[in-house]
Each structure stands twice: as structure tokens, then as C-alpha cells.
Amino acid sequence: MWLFSVATLLPAALLICASVIGGWLVLAAVLAITVFTWSLDKLTPTAPNPDAEFPSGDGLSVTLGLLHLPMLALAVWAIGGASGLGLWERLGLLIGYGLFFGQIGHPNAHELIHRPRRWMRRLGKLVYSSLLIGHHVSAHPLVHHIHVGTDRDPSSAPRGQSVWRFAPHWWRGGFREGLIAENKRRKGRRFWQHPYLHYSLIAALTLFSAGAFGVGPLFALIAVCCYAQLQMILSDYVQHYGLRRAIREPGKPEPVGPQHSWNTPHRYSSAMMLNAPRHSDHHLNPTRPYPGLRLEAAMPLLPYALPTMAVVALWPALWRRIMHPRLDALAPQ
């Protein structure tokens, strides 16, 4: 567990210190999530598959979950409040916190909402809702895991769709389909028990808390949340781009298999993202804790680490040039 702890808590510590002290620590925090991670991926070998008795990792997930609200409040103050930081320091922290919440906070909240204990799922719900994307708690298990790799899943980009066309579909479709699924599941229950009401109330309280300190903190909160949500969009886009489940009679898709998600074997970025890049195994075993996720030969691999591919996806022509030959190679002959 030491690598998971270092890869996730080091950026958190640097961001906290940078928010208070500023200066070169802002640059160090951003570099820790970007250049430092990229360099260690190049220098370290592929992480082996874990042994059967590998620890669950719940302690680290809870620690990161409990750090979320204090770090979000600190980000809002440092970026938009009376922190005394200069413009470049505030912009650097906006990038750093956006990357942290999108590439570390999101995979951790995703892990929490899959845990069997209710209080851990509620902690994950709190994280997502405070990032103004609470509906993901419903859309992910009730829509994405069921319809992944089909046209019914807003989080599975078809071949040829750019990330810029995918993004609004991901947000609107996830909200709508998650709401439909929750309404069906909770038909006849009291309205105040509806999770979408909870998501909305937490988001409203978060916005009100930031806005109470002025326009600057409110803008900082919205900017950080939008940047974090962009990381979430890029993650889903990259991990499912162009992979489709075959349709069988009578019009039902084949079962989800290892071939329906893209994966990366890179050691450090995988540890930083709590093994989210081992995505095929997560879909095959949704309740398996992140330290136990495995890579197998049948799982499609991306040519570069997940954060690098997310940057590539921002340029659709380059993305298609890299990915379409790989899709062609996976197609049945």
C-alpha cells in the first residue's frame, strides 16, 4: 500500500502547503501530478498483479475522502479568497486542485461508492455532490455498469466522436439516465429519500458556503469543479472509446468482457489513480477493492498512461490517428 499512499498523499500535502505558503510550492504541486508522474511511469516497471491476500485499501480511501472537504475549502480560499497569493499562484492552484480532484479525488470517490458499507458510500456521495456532480453516484452503477459499451451508455464514446462532442452528452445523459433509473428503483418511496434531492441539497449548500464569502470564492469553487469534471469526462472517454459490445438475439448485448475497456499498465500513475486504469477488471468485478484489480492478456492496452492519453484526447485528429489503428486491430477478422 505504500506506493498508493505516496502517489495520492504527496500531491495532497503539496497542495495544502502551496495554498498557505504559495511560491515555488505551487509549481511543485502541479509538477507532482503531471511531470513527476509521467517521469516515474517511464522509469518504473509495470506493477505486477497482486496476491490474493492483498489488503483492501479502505483506510487510504477513507483518509482521502475525509480530506476532501477541507481541501476543497482551502482551494476556494486560496484561489478566490483573501489568501494574498498572486495571479500566477492562484492559476497554478486552480490547475493543481482541478487535477487532484479529477485524477485522485474522483477515482477515490468512485471506489467509495462501490464499497459495501453504507457510510463509505455516503462519503463518496458527499465528495461527488460537493464537486457539483452528485448524479454520478446514481448514473455510474445504475447506467454505466449495466449499459457500458452500448449506445444506451452516455459514458461510452462511439468511434469517431470527439471528446468535445462527448462531454455535453456525458453530462446531460448521465444526469437524465441516472434520474430515470433512480425513479424506477425508488417508485413509491418518500420524495425526501430520493438521492437526487440529496445531491442537489449538498451542491446548493456547497455553493452557498462559497458564495457567502464573495464572488471570488464562488467563482473559484465553480472553476475547480468544472476542471475536475473535465478530468472525469476525459477518463470515461479514454477508457471506453470505440469499444462496443456485440448485439445478440433478440437485440441484447453480449455480457461485459475484458475487451470492453481500455487499460494501462503504468505503475505510478495507476497508483496515483487508485488502479482506475485497470478498468476492465473493475467492470468484471465491480466490488473488488482497487489494490486487488488485475491486468490480463485479453485486456486492451493504451499506448501511453491514462493521464497522457487524456491530454491527447483534447486534440481529436491526433487522438484518432493513435487510436483508430488500435481499434482496427481489435476488430474481428
Sequence and secondary structure as in RCSB ss.txt:
>XXXX:A:sequence
MWLFSVATLLPAALLICASVIGGWLVLAAVLAITVFTWSLDKLTPTAPNPDAEFPSGDGLSVTLGLLHLPMLALA
VWAIGGASGLGLWERLGLLIGYGLFFGQIGHPNAHELIHRPRRWMRRLGKLVYSSLLIGHHVSAHPLVHHIHVGT
DRDPSSAPRGQSVWRFAPHWWRGGFREGLIAENKRRKGRRFWQHPYLHYSLIAALTLFSAGAFGVGPLFALIAVC
CYAQLQMILSDYVQHYGLRRAIREPGKPEPVGPQHSWNTPHRYSSAMMLNAPRHSDHHLNPTRPYPGLRLEAAMP
LLPYALPTMAVVALWPALWRRIMHPRLDALAPQ
>XXXX:A:secstr
 HHHHHHHHHHHHHHHHHHHH THHHHHHHHHHTHHHHHHHHHS       TT    HHHHHHHHHHHHHHHHHH
HHHHHSS    HHHHHHHHHHHHHHIIIIIHHHHHHHHTSSSHHHHHHHHHHHHHTT TTHHHHIIIIIHHHTTS
TT TTS  TT  HHHHHHHHHHHHHHHHHHHHHHHTTTS GGG HHHHHHHHHHHHHHHHHTT HHHHHHHHHHH
HHHHHHHHHHHHHHHTT    EETTTEE    GGGS B   HHHHHHTTTTT HHHHHHSTTS GGG    TTS 
B SS HHHHHHHHTSHHHHHHHHHHHHHHHS  
